[in-house]
Amino acid sequence: MDETVAEYIRRTVLKIPRDEIKTMLQKWGFLSEAQLQNINFHQIKENISQEVVQLCEENCADIKQAAVLDIIYNHIHQNKRMWSVYQMNKKGEETEIFDLTDFKKKIKRQLRTALKNVTINFREYEDNAIWIRVAWGTPYTKPNQYKTSYAVYHSQTPYVFISASVFRSNLPLLCQALVVATSYQDIREMELRGHSLNSLKDIVFRRYSQNFQTHCPRPLQERNVAPENADLRIIRENKMEKEKIERVNWEVFGHGPQPKLEFAQYKLETIFRSDPKMHILDKKEPFRCVVKFSSPDLLESLKSLAPAGMADAPLSPLLTCITHKARNYFKIRDKKDLLPGGFTSP
């Protein structure tokens, strides 16, 4: 077995949590059950990795087998990567029968034609997800197995989830190969990314059910209250207001947990409105801006604003429509949510 392959397997085993090593090696399937029984999984990880490498040498492991172990690790610990969503487009509505063998051949042919030194590995999972691992080299160097790109494609859908390596210059090659292999015309990056791959899938595949805003808030009517009943009235109004906020929040976000989204960006293009006497803008030109949101859990943060008293309920549609606009690159043209002077509402 090549020394570089042995070292790569050793490092891959070292990054696996101790209590997951045996299970992950079983999923790998390269070592027999008898060989696994001979490994002492209670010793330090360095010694475990050395024993695994020794057994792999007996089985004549190559980089292809080592890459499969890496895919298994990244599939289980997919949240360690930053994922971006890409959408492909084609003319017409005709659907073609998906052939996995042909898909793999086209990906390999396209990438190896553009770049000679590249290794490509695939693994299929039960949810029709095809995991693609690409290790990039240069015309003069071998592929770097430690800086890989991952693409997850679900057959019969226009969406691809890509976690790119530091070699951003190779990303267009991967995108072009995906377009050719799937018979689409073009591919675009959506302004939607995060560590939670499953949450991104929930959004673009519409597996996340977000209610539409139907509540129209009404101002509280002022009433004359006797001084001795003022405290009871305040308590009752506070309770009613809290219940109203909870009801409105449910109408907008639903009862279930929100998809874990860390970043969202959309473009706003609308007409600038101002007092004619101010003479700020004589020509009716569109007002454009880019709005960016980031948070460890963006949608749950938005959901908690009203109950925490940090925002009025219901929230502006510009905030509650993020998951819907995600599928349209967050291009928003909404003239209703403008404040005097033309600025968007928070």
C-alpha positions as semicolon CSV with decimal commas, in nm:
position;residue;x (nm);y (nm);z (nm)
1;M;0,000;0,000;0,000
2;D;0,126;0,344;-0,089
3;E;0,261;0,550;0,203
4;T;0,037;0,846;0,119
5;V;-0,270;0,619;0,129
6;A;-0,162;0,473;0,464
7;E;-0,113;0,820;0,610
8;Y;-0,450;0,937;0,478
9;I;-0,630;0,640;0,635
10;R;-0,448;0,701;0,965
11;R;-0,554;1,066;0,973
12;T;-0,912;0,981;0,879
13;V;-0,937;0,733;1,167
14;L;-0,788;0,988;1,407
15;K;-1,058;1,248;1,337
16;I;-1,340;0,997;1,403
17;P;-1,480;1,017;1,760
18;R;-1,362;0,718;1,963
19;D;-1,710;0,574;2,024
20;E;-1,787;0,586;1,650
21;I;-1,471;0,424;1,509
22;K;-1,595;0,063;1,515
23;T;-1,938;0,152;1,373
24;M;-1,786;0,361;1,097
25;L;-1,538;0,089;1,002
26;Q;-1,829;-0,156;0,983
27;K;-2,013;0,082;0,749
28;W;-1,696;0,106;0,542
29;G;-1,701;-0,270;0,487
30;F;-1,340;-0,290;0,368
31;L;-1,219;-0,483;0,673
32;S;-1,374;-0,819;0,755
33;E;-1,562;-0,881;1,078
34;A;-1,278;-1,108;1,192
35;Q;-1,023;-0,831;1,136
36;L;-1,238;-0,585;1,331
37;Q;-1,256;-0,827;1,622
38;N;-0,876;-0,818;1,646
39;I;-0,868;-0,441;1,696
40;N;-0,853;-0,313;2,054
41;F;-1,089;-0,014;2,044
42;H;-1,020;0,073;2,410
43;Q;-0,662;0,190;2,354
44;I;-0,556;0,539;2,251
45;K;-0,670;0,653;1,905
46;E;-0,316;0,668;1,767
47;N;-0,271;0,296;1,835
48;I;-0,613;0,218;1,689
49;S;-0,525;0,406;1,372
50;Q;-0,196;0,214;1,341
51;E;-0,378;-0,119;1,371
52;V;-0,633;-0,014;1,107
53;V;-0,354;0,090;0,870
54;Q;-0,179;-0,244;0,921
55;L;-0,497;-0,436;0,836
56;C;-0,554;-0,215;0,531
57;E;-0,203;-0,298;0,413
58;E;-0,291;-0,667;0,434
59;N;-0,596;-0,598;0,218
60;C;-0,396;-0,383;-0,029
61;A;-0,607;-0,070;0,018
62;D;-0,583;0,206;-0,242
63;I;-0,693;0,568;-0,249
64;K;-1,035;0,470;-0,383
65;Q;-1,108;0,264;-0,071
66;A;-0,967;0,535;0,156
67;A;-1,192;0,794;-0,012
68;V;-1,498;0,582;0,065
69;L;-1,414;0,598;0,437
70;D;-1,383;0,975;0,407
71;I;-1,727;0,999;0,242
72;I;-1,881;0,793;0,523
73;Y;-1,725;1,023;0,782
74;N;-1,847;1,339;0,606
75;H;-2,195;1,195;0,560
76;I;-2,225;1,128;0,934
77;H;-2,060;1,456;1,033
78;Q;-2,196;1,668;0,749
79;N;-2,251;1,968;0,980
80;K;-1,875;2,018;1,001
81;R;-1,882;2,154;0,645
82;M;-2,029;2,475;0,505
83;W;-2,284;2,393;0,234
84;S;-2,409;2,614;-0,047
85;V;-2,720;2,551;-0,254
86;Y;-2,707;2,558;-0,634
87;Q;-3,006;2,541;-0,867
88;M;-2,990;2,413;-1,225
89;N;-3,224;2,520;-1,501
90;K;-3,334;2,377;-1,833
91;K;-3,564;2,485;-2,115
92;G;-3,897;2,310;-2,127
93;E;-4,056;2,075;-1,878
94;E;-3,951;1,743;-2,027
95;T;-3,805;1,496;-1,779
96;E;-3,543;1,240;-1,867
97;I;-3,495;0,900;-1,709
98;F;-3,204;0,923;-1,467
99;D;-2,928;0,670;-1,527
100;L;-2,682;0,658;-1,237
101;T;-2,413;0,475;-1,435
102;D;-2,430;0,730;-1,715
103;F;-2,428;1,013;-1,460
104;K;-2,104;0,887;-1,305
105;K;-1,938;0,840;-1,644
106;K;-2,022;1,194;-1,757
107;I;-1,896;1,347;-1,431
108;K;-1,564;1,161;-1,456
109;R;-1,518;1,231;-1,826
110;Q;-1,594;1,601;-1,790
111;L;-1,362;1,657;-1,494
112;R;-1,074;1,448;-1,627
113;T;-1,093;1,623;-1,961
114;A;-1,061;1,961;-1,790
115;L;-0,805;1,852;-1,529
116;K;-0,592;1,542;-1,562
117;N;-0,493;1,498;-1,196
118;V;-0,823;1,454;-1,016
119;T;-0,984;1,170;-0,819
120;I;-1,363;1,127;-0,814
121;N;-1,561;0,898;-0,586
122;F;-1,934;0,835;-0,548
123;R;-2,159;0,686;-0,284
124;E;-2,538;0,649;-0,300
125;Y;-2,767;0,676;0,000
126;E;-3,123;0,565;0,064
127;D;-3,279;0,912;0,018
128;N;-3,176;0,920;-0,352
129;A;-2,877;1,133;-0,256
130;I;-2,559;1,085;-0,457
131;W;-2,250;1,201;-0,270
132;I;-1,965;1,307;-0,496
133;R;-1,615;1,354;-0,357
134;V;-1,353;1,531;-0,568
135;A;-0,986;1,569;-0,476
136;W;-0,813;1,827;-0,692
137;G;-0,461;1,830;-0,827
138;T;-0,277;2,045;-1,080
139;P;-0,122;1,960;-1,416
140;Y;0,200;1,892;-1,226
141;T;0,090;1,764;-0,884
142;K;-0,119;1,474;-0,757
143;P;-0,467;1,534;-0,611
144;N;-0,467;1,672;-0,258
145;Q;-0,681;1,429;-0,058
146;Y;-0,700;1,665;0,239
147;K;-0,867;1,952;0,052
148;T;-1,166;1,798;-0,121
149;S;-1,493;1,926;-0,263
150;Y;-1,822;1,753;-0,190
151;A;-2,140;1,771;-0,395
152;V;-2,469;1,611;-0,297
153;Y;-2,717;1,565;-0,581
154;H;-3,069;1,426;-0,549
155;S;-3,175;1,258;-0,873
156;Q;-3,473;1,408;-1,059
157;T;-3,430;1,746;-0,886
158;P;-3,259;2,066;-1,003
159;Y;-3,077;2,120;-0,672
160;V;-2,715;2,047;-0,582
161;F;-2,555;2,107;-0,242
162;I;-2,185;2,183;-0,266
163;S;-1,918;2,212;0,001
164;A;-1,615;2,349;-0,176
165;S;-1,251;2,313;-0,081
166;V;-1,007;2,600;-0,063
167;F;-0,950;2,560;-0,436
168;R;-1,236;2,791;-0,538
169;S;-1,094;2,817;-0,889
170;N;-1,198;2,454;-0,949
171;L;-1,560;2,511;-0,848
172;P;-1,670;2,613;-1,203
173;L;-1,530;2,281;-1,332
174;L;-1,744;2,088;-1,085
175;C;-2,054;2,293;-1,167
176;Q;-2,004;2,244;-1,541
177;A;-1,963;1,869;-1,494
178;L;-2,290;1,855;-1,297
179;V;-2,475;2,048;-1,568
180;V;-2,347;1,815;-1,840
181;A;-2,419;1,498;-1,640
182;T;-2,777;1,604;-1,559
183;S;-2,861;1,752;-1,904
184;Y;-2,942;2,098;-1,768
185;Q;-2,855;2,426;-1,941
186;D;-2,703;2,630;-1,659
187;I;-2,645;2,640;-1,285
188;R;-2,661;2,928;-1,036
189;E;-2,566;2,964;-0,673
190;M;-2,854;3,054;-0,445
191;E;-2,785;3,300;-0,165
192;L;-2,851;3,025;0,087
193;R;-2,587;2,841;0,283
194;G;-2,518;2,689;0,624
195;H;-2,370;2,394;0,810
196;S;-2,699;2,206;0,842
197;L;-2,735;2,020;0,514
198;N;-3,068;1,866;0,616
199;S;-3,218;2,208;0,690
200;L;-3,113;2,337;0,348
201;K;-3,280;2,032;0,194
202;D;-3,597;2,096;0,396
203;I;-3,616;2,449;0,255
204;V;-3,556;2,383;-0,115
205;F;-3,756;2,057;-0,122
206;R;-4,043;2,225;0,066
207;R;-4,037;1,965;0,339
208;Y;-4,063;2,253;0,584
209;S;-4,421;2,370;0,633
210;Q;-4,435;2,739;0,716
211;N;-4,777;2,892;0,764
212;F;-4,874;3,204;0,573
213;Q;-4,942;3,522;0,763
214;T;-5,317;3,576;0,803
215;H;-5,339;3,788;1,116
216;C;-5,416;4,159;1,089
217;P;-5,335;4,333;1,418
218;R;-5,596;4,568;1,561
219;P;-5,508;4,858;1,793
220;L;-5,634;4,828;2,148
221;Q;-5,931;5,052;2,219
222;E;-5,887;5,292;2,506
223;R;-6,138;5,262;2,789
224;N;-6,188;5,449;3,111
225;V;-6,096;5,217;3,396
226;A;-6,162;5,280;3,760
227;P;-5,840;5,325;3,963
228;E;-5,916;5,028;4,191
229;N;-5,953;4,798;3,888
230;A;-5,651;4,931;3,698
231;D;-5,408;4,663;3,816
232;L;-5,645;4,378;3,730
233;R;-5,710;4,531;3,389
234;I;-5,337;4,561;3,318
235;I;-5,277;4,197;3,417
236;R;-5,566;4,082;3,198
237;E;-5,451;4,292;2,900
238;N;-5,094;4,164;2,937
239;K;-5,219;3,805;2,937
240;M;-5,440;3,867;2,633
241;E;-5,151;4,036;2,451
242;K;-4,918;3,744;2,527
243;E;-5,176;3,495;2,399
244;K;-5,225;3,703;2,085
245;I;-4,851;3,712;2,017
246;E;-4,826;3,335;2,062
247;R;-5,120;3,281;1,826
248;V;-4,981;3,516;1,561
249;N;-4,636;3,358;1,589
250;W;-4,791;3,015;1,534
251;E;-4,979;3,141;1,226
252;V;-4,652;3,266;1,077
253;F;-4,397;3,000;1,183
254;G;-4,606;2,697;1,277
255;H;-4,557;2,472;1,581
256;G;-4,257;2,268;1,463
257;P;-3,888;2,358;1,486
258;Q;-3,748;2,580;1,214
259;P;-3,483;2,464;0,963
260;K;-3,139;2,559;1,090
261;L;-3,035;2,843;0,861
262;E;-2,720;3,045;0,934
263;F;-2,707;3,288;0,644
264;A;-2,961;3,451;0,415
265;Q;-2,933;3,731;0,164
266;Y;-3,182;3,887;-0,072
267;K;-3,198;4,181;-0,310
268;L;-3,461;4,452;-0,270
269;E;-3,566;4,661;-0,566
270;T;-3,854;4,905;-0,526
271;I;-3,956;5,261;-0,600
272;F;-3,814;5,533;-0,374
273;R;-4,095;5,736;-0,222
274;S;-4,045;6,074;-0,058
275;D;-4,226;6,400;0,002
276;P;-4,230;6,599;-0,328
277;K;-4,145;6,911;-0,129
278;M;-3,815;6,759;-0,015
279;H;-3,684;6,731;-0,373
280;I;-3,465;6,434;-0,275
281;L;-3,529;6,238;-0,589
282;D;-3,679;6,400;-0,897
283;K;-3,661;6,093;-1,120
284;K;-3,854;5,778;-1,039
285;E;-3,560;5,540;-1,036
286;P;-3,569;5,202;-0,859
287;F;-3,418;5,187;-0,513
288;R;-3,187;4,886;-0,474
289;C;-3,014;4,735;-0,174
290;V;-2,883;4,403;-0,046
291;V;-3,006;4,271;0,289
292;K;-2,797;4,011;0,472
293;F;-2,884;3,808;0,781
294;S;-2,655;3,580;0,977
295;S;-2,705;3,390;1,303
296;P;-2,620;3,047;1,449
297;D;-2,993;2,969;1,405
298;L;-3,148;3,246;1,198
299;L;-3,511;3,132;1,169
300;E;-3,543;3,040;1,536
301;S;-3,399;3,382;1,623
302;L;-3,663;3,555;1,410
303;K;-3,934;3,337;1,563
304;S;-3,832;3,445;1,915
305;L;-3,834;3,821;1,848
306;A;-4,205;3,884;1,912
307;P;-4,242;3,663;2,226
308;A;-3,931;3,832;2,369
309;G;-4,086;4,177;2,315
310;M;-3,812;4,283;2,072
311;A;-4,050;4,324;1,776
312;D;-4,418;4,366;1,709
313;A;-4,628;4,069;1,601
314;P;-4,663;3,974;1,325
315;L;-4,314;4,029;1,188
316;S;-4,268;4,203;0,857
317;P;-4,317;3,972;0,556
318;L;-3,963;4,068;0,454
319;L;-3,844;3,855;0,747
320;T;-4,100;3,575;0,750
321;C;-4,070;3,500;0,377
322;I;-3,701;3,406;0,383
323;T;-3,761;3,033;0,333
324;H;-3,999;3,098;0,042
325;K;-3,772;3,352;-0,126
326;A;-3,476;3,114;-0,088
327;R;-3,598;2,924;-0,391
328;N;-3,605;3,246;-0,594
329;Y;-3,258;3,376;-0,500
330;F;-3,418;3,614;-0,246
331;K;-3,512;3,867;-0,516
332;I;-3,780;4,069;-0,342
333;R;-3,982;4,351;-0,489
334;D;-4,225;4,462;-0,219
335;K;-4,361;4,816;-0,213
336;K;-4,590;4,767;0,085
337;D;-4,320;4,746;0,352
338;L;-4,168;5,088;0,300
339;L;-4,125;5,354;0,564
340;P;-4,142;5,729;0,485
341;G;-3,840;5,826;0,282
342;G;-3,825;5,494;0,106
343;F;-3,630;5,285;0,356
344;T;-3,732;4,928;0,421
345;S;-3,885;4,832;0,751
346;P;-3,658;4,640;0,993
